[in-house]
Amino acid sequence: MSTSLTEPLIAPVIEPLIEPLITRSRRLRETPFTSRILQGGAKSFTVYNHMLLASYFRGLEEDYWHLCKHVQVWDVSVERQVQIKGPDAYELVQLMTPRDLSKAKADQCFYAPLCDEEGKIINDPIAIRVSDNTWWLSIADSDVMLWAKGLATGKGMDVEICEPDVWPIAVQGPKADDLMARVFGEEVRDIRFFRYRRLAYQGHYFIVARSGWSHQGGFEIYVDDAKLGQALWDELFAKGEDLEVGHGCPNNIERMEAGLLSFGSDMMFSMTPLQCGLDKYCHLDRDLPSLSVDALAEQKKNGVPSRLMGVVVPKLPKACVEMELMIDGFASGEITSHSYSARYDAWLAFVLFDTPQINAVLEGASILSVQTSQGQYDAVMSELPFKLDAMDLNPRNLA
């Protein structure tokens, strides 16, 4: 389906150019919901899997508080599905991930890092067992389908690989269960975390999973009928008015507080899941036909050279734009993502540090700080996800 974009994305060039614009072409795919999120007030977009993904609506902090208090509907069609179907479907998916999927049940979803023969991360999708011989990989931002086709061809596997017409909608926030129950019935409340059910909407069954890229809880609806999806979108808003339903999108503040990593920002092709704290998703002690198990087992034995850690700087002024992390007065670490925390009045960052630096700071042998134009501030290093409530940060009340 094709929808039209309006002026917020293709405004005329004005000299001097103040902000970069996105030029529409066939390479930049739209979704069945593009017109709706534009009407809903999307103020900024990024490009993800060759598609438009909204960045914020009201403002980053305003979106954050709304998400934490109410319920939002997100267009996450950018979470493309790589469908692997055929007698060798499971064998191929297992080849791609070090996570053991051998006992997957028909209603399960799995966070499954995909890794190459060196243990380097290719993507970190949600793997969904759709049927005995069909899997969906709900991917982050990289071209997994091409890699999967190459592996299948090289291994002579009996599979068909494609990107089906599926456009996920996320319903996220503390009132998500109430809103979804009004549309799909009370059965939706019984869906367990990272499980799914096929629920009817106007006689058509959608896969509905309790999942989503926020820590507030909610669902993802795998829409495989564009017109029905648009009707569903409109009904979610019509039936959620008293719940203060609103447009939304993945929020950088919320995801950082929750310690949710973003492939392409925090995880790169040069890194392994062990460097990202994803050890529990790597079953290296099992006899798995996985490309990456041997390389990852070797790295675990020898120790990772660097690792993602969390950094918290309480009371750092929001006005600080330029900053540099220092260990014992020397510039250190690579900041992959950062944000001011609306709830905790602190600056949060994900940082890739060399392992010896991590050990020195955690053992108290070295001092971590942040140098800014407004002075130097003490910083705290922590494992991810953050345990912010255990720190003396005086979180703001949601009321």
Secondary structure, 3 states (H helix, E strand, C coil): CCCCCCCCCCCCCCCCCCCCCCCCCCCCECCCCHHHHHHCCCCEEEEECCEEEEEECCCHHHHHHHHHHCEEEEECCCCCEEEEECCCHHHHHHHHCCCCCCCCCCCEEEECCEECCCCCEEECCEEEEEECCEEEEECCCCCHHHHHHHHHHHHCCCCEEECCCCEEEEEECCCHHHHHHHHHCHHHHHCCECEEEEEEECCEEEEEEECCCCCCCEEEEEECCHHHHHHHHHHHHHHCHHHCEEEECCCHHHHHHHCCCCECCCECCCCCHHHHCCHHHCCCCCCCCCCCHHHHHHHHHHCCCEEEEEEEEECCCCCCCCEEEEECCEECCEEEEEEEECCCCEEEEEEEEEHHHHHHHHCCCCCEEEEECCEEEECEEECCCCCHHHCCCCCCCCC
